[in-house]
């Protein structure tokens, strides 16, 4: 059960790795407009389930704190991320924002029934080091003039890690509520778009397909899979394995002709995959012990 749930959670990481490719292919749509459309698409599968099984609507009756955490997690993360990119260089802001896997691994020690082991910590740090190699390939320069952007990026990392850890504490809450989180995030993103941006529509069928792909996978199904994974799987492994997303994203971009392989990328690959394997070593040993006992 736990291994299966962890694998489902990892499928979210795989889907997030397509975020850069689909975003690049979606044209020049402003971020909040893109977020509004994609989260609206992401809510459609859940709405379809409610139409086919109306009795599941009862699962949406959750305490206010569940809705507050969920909407703050999805919308808050994206709002802060876009704010960071608007007010700081993308490389440095992205690297700070990607502290969230490390925060999940260390924060998991506060969860009931969880114990933080040395291999969880070392695996997460190795993943962070690999991410630095990828994101900071052209060097890093933290300028105090971009303090607002850096602060938003740090809050972004804290928001998503806090959301993920809080989700684990509400493990009895059905994943169906993610539909409501996505719908609310779509509405809030639309309001931000109307107040802050100029509307730009895709100019070709391929751009619309990319937007649809974003809504169905990285900004849709991935959040349902992540919710189920952190509630029922090994959250420490998922935290460390999340550093695979920028690596896989880079490999996917290379596969589609965006960039060239390099020794730096190979080193990052070894660090991230090695770190994820190290973080998962405890689960692998437990699974082997169970198999031998049977």
C-alpha positions as CSV (number, residue, x, y, z in Angstrom):
1,X,0.0,0.0,0.0
2,X,2.7,2.5,1.0
3,X,5.0,1.6,-1.9
4,X,2.1,2.0,-4.3
5,X,1.1,5.3,-2.9
6,X,4.7,6.5,-3.0
7,X,4.8,5.5,-6.7
8,X,1.6,7.4,-7.4
9,X,3.2,10.5,-5.7
10,X,6.3,10.1,-7.8
11,X,4.0,10.2,-10.9
12,X,3.3,13.8,-9.9
13,X,7.0,14.5,-10.1
14,X,7.1,13.0,-13.5
15,X,4.2,15.1,-14.7
16,X,5.8,18.3,-13.2
17,X,8.9,17.6,-15.3
18,X,6.9,18.4,-18.4
19,X,6.0,21.8,-17.0
20,X,8.9,23.7,-18.8
21,X,8.3,22.0,-22.1
22,X,4.6,22.7,-22.2
23,X,5.0,26.2,-20.9
24,X,7.6,27.0,-23.6
25,X,5.3,25.6,-26.2
26,X,2.2,27.5,-25.0
27,X,3.3,30.8,-26.4
28,X,3.4,34.2,-24.6
29,X,0.2,34.0,-22.4
30,X,0.7,35.9,-19.1
31,X,1.3,33.7,-16.1
32,X,-2.0,34.3,-14.2
33,X,-4.1,33.9,-17.3
34,X,-2.3,30.6,-18.1
35,X,-2.7,29.6,-14.4
36,X,-6.5,30.4,-14.5
37,X,-7.0,28.3,-17.7
38,X,-4.9,25.4,-16.7
39,X,-6.4,25.1,-13.2
40,X,-9.9,25.3,-14.7
41,X,-8.9,22.4,-17.0
42,X,-7.4,20.6,-14.1
43,X,-10.6,20.7,-12.2
44,X,-12.7,19.2,-15.0
45,X,-11.9,15.5,-14.3
46,X,-13.0,15.9,-10.7
47,X,-16.1,17.7,-11.8
48,X,-16.9,14.9,-14.2
49,X,-16.6,12.4,-11.4
50,X,-19.0,14.4,-9.3
51,X,-21.5,14.4,-12.2
52,X,-21.2,10.6,-12.6
53,X,-21.2,10.0,-8.9
54,X,-23.2,12.8,-7.1
55,X,-22.8,11.0,-3.8
56,X,-19.1,12.0,-3.7
57,X,-20.1,15.6,-3.4
58,X,-20.5,14.9,0.3
59,X,-16.7,14.5,0.5
60,X,-16.4,18.3,-0.2
61,X,-17.9,19.0,3.2
62,X,-14.6,19.6,5.1
63,X,-13.5,21.9,7.9
64,X,-12.6,25.4,6.9
65,X,-9.0,24.9,7.7
66,X,-8.8,22.1,5.1
67,X,-10.0,24.5,2.4
68,X,-7.8,27.3,3.7
69,X,-4.7,25.1,3.6
70,X,-5.5,23.6,0.2
71,X,-6.3,26.9,-1.6
72,X,-3.4,28.7,0.1
73,X,-1.1,25.8,-1.0
74,X,-2.1,25.8,-4.7
75,X,-2.9,29.5,-5.3
76,X,-0.4,30.8,-2.8
77,X,2.5,28.9,-4.3
78,X,1.8,30.1,-7.8
79,X,1.1,33.7,-6.8
80,X,4.4,33.8,-4.9
81,X,6.3,32.1,-7.6
82,X,5.1,34.5,-10.3
83,X,5.8,37.4,-7.9
84,X,9.4,36.1,-7.4
85,X,10.0,35.8,-11.2
86,X,8.7,39.3,-11.7
87,X,11.0,40.8,-9.1
88,X,14.2,38.7,-9.3
89,X,16.3,36.9,-11.9
90,X,14.6,33.6,-12.8
91,X,17.7,31.5,-12.0
92,X,18.2,32.6,-8.5
93,X,14.5,32.9,-7.8
94,X,13.9,29.4,-9.1
95,X,16.7,27.9,-7.0
96,X,15.4,29.5,-3.8
97,X,11.8,28.3,-4.6
98,X,13.2,24.8,-5.1
99,X,14.2,24.5,-1.5
100,X,10.7,23.0,-0.8
101,X,11.8,19.3,-1.3
102,X,14.5,19.8,1.3
103,X,12.0,21.6,3.7
104,X,9.6,18.6,3.3
105,X,12.3,16.1,4.2
106,X,13.4,18.0,7.3
107,X,9.9,19.1,8.2
108,X,8.6,15.4,8.1
109,X,10.4,14.9,11.4
110,X,7.5,16.8,13.0
111,X,4.9,14.5,11.6
112,X,3.3,11.7,13.8
113,X,4.9,8.3,13.2
114,X,7.8,9.7,11.1
115,X,11.5,9.4,11.9
116,X,14.1,11.4,10.0
117,X,17.1,9.2,9.2
118,X,20.5,10.3,8.0
119,X,19.9,8.8,4.5
120,X,16.8,11.0,4.1
121,X,18.8,14.1,4.9
122,X,21.8,13.2,2.8
123,X,19.6,12.2,-0.1
124,X,17.8,15.5,0.0
125,X,21.0,17.5,0.2
126,X,22.5,15.6,-2.8
127,X,19.3,16.4,-4.7
128,X,19.7,20.1,-3.9
129,X,23.3,20.0,-5.0
130,X,22.3,18.4,-8.3
131,X,19.6,21.1,-8.8
132,X,22.2,23.8,-8.2
133,X,24.3,22.4,-11.0
134,X,21.3,22.4,-13.4
135,X,19.7,25.8,-12.5
136,X,22.9,27.6,-11.8
137,X,24.8,26.4,-14.9
138,X,25.6,30.0,-15.9
139,X,26.6,31.1,-12.4
140,X,24.6,32.5,-9.5
141,X,24.6,36.1,-8.3
142,X,22.3,37.1,-5.4
143,X,21.9,40.9,-5.6
144,X,20.3,42.7,-2.6
145,X,18.4,44.8,-5.0
146,X,16.1,41.8,-5.7
147,X,15.3,41.2,-2.1
148,X,11.6,41.3,-2.7
149,X,11.8,38.6,-5.4
150,X,14.1,36.5,-3.2
151,X,11.7,36.8,-0.3
152,X,8.8,35.8,-2.4
153,X,10.7,32.8,-3.7
154,X,11.5,31.7,-0.1
155,X,7.9,32.1,0.9
156,X,7.0,30.1,-2.2
157,X,9.2,27.2,-0.9
158,X,7.7,27.5,2.6
159,X,4.2,27.6,1.2
160,X,4.5,24.4,-0.8
161,X,6.4,22.4,1.8
162,X,3.9,23.5,4.5
163,X,1.0,22.6,2.3
164,X,2.5,19.1,1.6
165,X,3.2,18.5,5.3
166,X,-0.2,19.7,6.3
167,X,-1.8,17.5,3.7
168,X,-0.2,14.5,5.4
169,X,-1.8,15.5,8.7
170,X,-5.2,15.4,7.0
171,X,-4.8,11.9,5.6
172,X,-8.4,11.1,6.3
173,X,-9.6,13.8,3.9
174,X,-10.5,12.5,0.4
175,X,-8.4,13.5,-2.6
176,X,-11.7,14.6,-4.2
177,X,-11.3,18.0,-2.4
178,X,-8.3,18.8,-4.8
179,X,-11.0,19.5,-7.4
180,X,-12.3,22.3,-5.2
181,X,-8.7,23.6,-4.6
182,X,-8.1,23.7,-8.4
183,X,-11.4,25.4,-9.1
184,X,-10.8,28.1,-6.4
185,X,-7.2,28.6,-7.7
186,X,-8.6,29.1,-11.2
187,X,-11.0,31.8,-10.0
188,X,-8.3,33.6,-7.9
189,X,-5.8,33.4,-10.8
190,X,-8.5,34.9,-13.1
191,X,-9.0,37.8,-10.7
192,X,-5.3,38.4,-10.6
193,X,-5.1,38.3,-14.4
194,X,-7.9,40.8,-14.8
195,X,-6.3,43.2,-12.3
196,X,-2.6,42.8,-13.3
197,X,-2.2,41.5,-16.9
198,X,-3.2,42.1,-20.5
199,X,-5.0,39.1,-22.1
200,X,-3.0,37.2,-24.7
201,X,-4.5,34.2,-26.5
202,X,-2.6,31.3,-28.1
203,X,-2.0,31.9,-31.8
204,X,-1.9,28.3,-33.1
205,X,-3.4,24.8,-32.5
206,X,-0.1,23.6,-31.1
207,X,-0.1,26.3,-28.5
208,X,-3.6,25.4,-27.4
209,X,-2.5,21.7,-27.2
210,X,0.4,22.7,-25.0
211,X,-2.1,24.6,-22.7
212,X,-4.4,21.6,-22.6
213,X,-1.4,19.4,-21.8
214,X,-0.5,21.7,-18.9
215,X,-4.0,21.6,-17.5
216,X,-4.3,17.9,-17.8
217,X,-0.9,16.9,-16.4
218,X,1.5,19.3,-14.5
219,X,-1.3,21.7,-13.4
220,X,-4.0,19.0,-13.1
221,X,-3.6,15.3,-12.5
222,X,-0.2,15.9,-10.8
223,X,-1.9,17.7,-7.8
224,X,-4.3,14.8,-7.3
225,X,-1.4,12.3,-7.5
226,X,0.7,14.4,-5.1
227,X,-2.2,14.6,-2.6
228,X,-2.7,10.9,-2.6
229,X,1.1,10.2,-2.4
230,X,1.9,12.5,0.5
231,X,-1.1,11.2,2.5
232,X,-0.5,7.5,2.0
233,X,3.1,7.1,0.8
234,X,6.6,7.8,2.2
235,X,6.7,11.6,2.3
236,X,10.5,11.7,3.0
237,X,11.2,9.7,-0.2
238,X,8.9,11.9,-2.2
239,X,10.5,15.0,-0.8
240,X,14.0,13.8,-1.8
241,X,12.8,12.4,-5.1
242,X,11.2,15.8,-6.0
243,X,14.6,17.0,-7.0
244,X,14.3,14.7,-10.0
245,X,11.8,17.1,-11.6
246,X,14.3,19.8,-12.7
247,X,16.6,17.0,-14.0
248,X,13.9,15.2,-15.9
249,X,12.6,18.6,-17.2
250,X,16.1,19.4,-18.5
251,X,16.4,15.9,-20.1
252,X,13.0,16.3,-21.8
253,X,14.0,19.7,-23.2
254,X,17.2,18.2,-24.5
255,X,15.2,15.4,-26.2
256,X,13.1,18.1,-28.0
257,X,16.2,19.9,-29.1
258,X,16.4,22.7,-26.5
259,X,20.1,22.6,-25.4
260,X,23.0,20.2,-25.4
261,X,24.2,17.5,-23.0
262,X,27.2,18.4,-20.8
263,X,29.4,16.9,-18.1
264,X,27.6,19.2,-15.6
265,X,24.3,17.6,-16.5
266,X,25.8,14.1,-16.0
267,X,27.1,15.1,-12.6
268,X,23.6,16.5,-11.7
269,X,22.0,13.3,-12.9
270,X,24.3,11.2,-10.6
271,X,23.7,13.5,-7.6
272,X,19.9,13.5,-8.0
273,X,19.4,9.9,-8.8
274,X,21.9,8.8,-6.2
275,X,20.2,11.1,-3.6
276,X,16.8,9.7,-4.4
277,X,18.0,6.1,-4.2
278,X,19.7,6.8,-0.9
279,X,16.6,8.4,0.5
280,X,14.5,5.4,-0.6
281,X,17.0,2.8,0.8
282,X,15.1,2.4,4.0
283,X,11.9,1.5,2.2
284,X,13.7,-0.8,-0.2
285,X,15.3,-2.7,2.7
286,X,11.9,-3.0,4.5
287,X,10.3,-4.3,1.3
288,X,13.1,-6.9,0.9
289,X,12.8,-8.0,4.5
290,X,9.0,-8.5,4.1
291,X,9.6,-10.5,0.9
292,X,12.2,-12.7,2.6
293,X,9.8,-13.3,5.6
294,X,7.1,-14.4,3.2
